[in-house]
Amino acid sequence: MSIARIKKNDTVIVTKGESAGVIGKVLRVLPKKGKAIVHGANIIKKAVRRSETHPNGGFIEREAPIQLSNLMPYDPDAKKGVRIRRVREGDQWVRKSKATGKALD
């Protein structure tokens, strides 16, 4: 994969699938698989055996990975998902929204 446009702790909006329109924080990025785990999006039910952490067992709900192509960085000023560009400021690269020009980092 080339340069990641989505990083951990970014606020993103889901553009496709059952969770379309959900805005959440990126908990983890899986670059080799091209996926990310977003808080509150793509919730699945997982069967769990009895253990010390889950004494009754049963089903738990958790977030499953989503393709990075189905996510867009969310700009609260524009109130929508935005495309980004990378701009050099001094000696650092900064990700900026194409809609408002504000830095996302």
C-alpha distance (Angstrom), angle and dihedral (degrees) to the residues before:
residue distance angle dihedral
M1 . . .
S2 3.80 . .
I3 3.79 126.0 .
A4 3.80 111.2 -23.6
R5 3.79 112.9 -119.8
I6 3.81 91.5 -172.7
K7 3.79 122.1 57.7
K8 3.80 137.6 177.4
N9 3.85 114.5 -71.2
D10 3.84 92.7 20.5
T11 3.78 118.0 135.8
V12 3.81 108.8 -123.6
I13 3.78 139.6 175.3
V14 3.80 122.7 -137.1
T15 3.82 110.6 -126.4
K16 3.82 103.0 -174.4
G17 3.77 141.4 28.3
E18 3.80 132.9 33.8
S19 3.80 91.6 -41.8
A20 3.82 94.9 51.9
G21 3.78 111.4 149.1
V22 3.81 95.8 22.8
I23 3.80 114.1 135.2
G24 3.80 115.7 -153.0
K25 3.77 147.4 145.7
V26 3.82 120.3 -94.7
L27 3.79 108.0 -114.7
R28 3.79 97.9 -179.0
V29 3.82 139.2 -1.8
L30 3.81 121.1 -145.3
P31 3.84 102.0 -161.9
K32 3.82 97.3 178.6
K33 3.80 90.8 55.9
G34 3.81 94.2 36.6
K35 3.80 91.7 -125.3
A36 3.79 140.2 117.6
I37 3.80 136.1 -159.6
V38 3.81 112.9 -128.8
H39 3.81 123.6 -165.6
G40 3.81 110.4 -111.7
A41 3.81 96.5 6.0
N42 3.83 131.6 104.4
I43 3.82 94.1 11.4
I44 3.82 114.8 -167.6
K45 3.79 133.2 -178.2
K46 3.78 115.7 -121.6
A47 3.80 126.2 -166.9
V48 3.81 112.2 -126.3
R49 3.81 128.6 -165.5
R50 3.77 121.3 -132.7
S51 3.79 112.4 -85.3
E52 3.77 140.5 142.1
T53 3.78 91.6 -81.2
H54 3.84 93.1 45.0
P55 3.82 106.1 29.5
N56 3.82 94.2 176.0
G57 3.79 98.1 39.3
G58 3.80 114.5 -154.9
F59 3.78 129.2 119.8
I60 3.79 128.6 -26.5
E61 3.79 128.4 -171.4
R62 3.79 119.1 -129.9
E63 3.78 141.0 158.6
A64 3.80 118.6 -92.4
P65 3.82 124.4 -154.7
I66 3.82 119.6 -86.6
Q67 3.81 126.6 -155.4
L68 3.80 111.9 -99.0
S69 3.80 89.1 -130.8
N70 3.83 88.4 65.3
L71 3.81 93.1 56.6
M72 3.80 131.6 76.9
P73 3.80 128.2 -172.1
Y74 3.82 108.6 -104.5
D75 3.80 120.4 -130.7
P76 3.83 111.6 -158.9
D77 3.82 91.6 -160.1
A78 3.80 93.3 55.1
K79 3.85 90.7 35.1
K80 3.79 91.2 -139.7
G81 3.77 144.1 76.3
V82 3.78 111.7 -75.8
R83 3.74 139.2 -163.9
I84 3.76 115.5 -120.0
R85 3.76 137.7 -144.7
R86 3.77 129.3 -160.0
V87 3.80 114.8 -125.6
R88 3.77 127.6 -175.3
E89 3.82 112.1 -125.1
G90 3.77 111.1 -179.4
D91 3.79 106.0 -48.3
Q92 3.82 97.1 -22.9
W93 3.78 135.8 78.4
V94 3.81 113.5 -126.8
R95 3.80 127.0 -165.2
K96 3.82 111.2 -132.9
S97 3.79 131.8 -174.0
K98 3.81 113.6 -112.0
A99 3.82 90.0 -148.7
T100 3.81 99.9 54.2
G101 3.81 104.8 7.7
K102 3.81 92.5 -127.4
A103 3.81 120.6 139.2
L104 3.81 116.9 -106.7
D105 3.81 95.4 -160.4
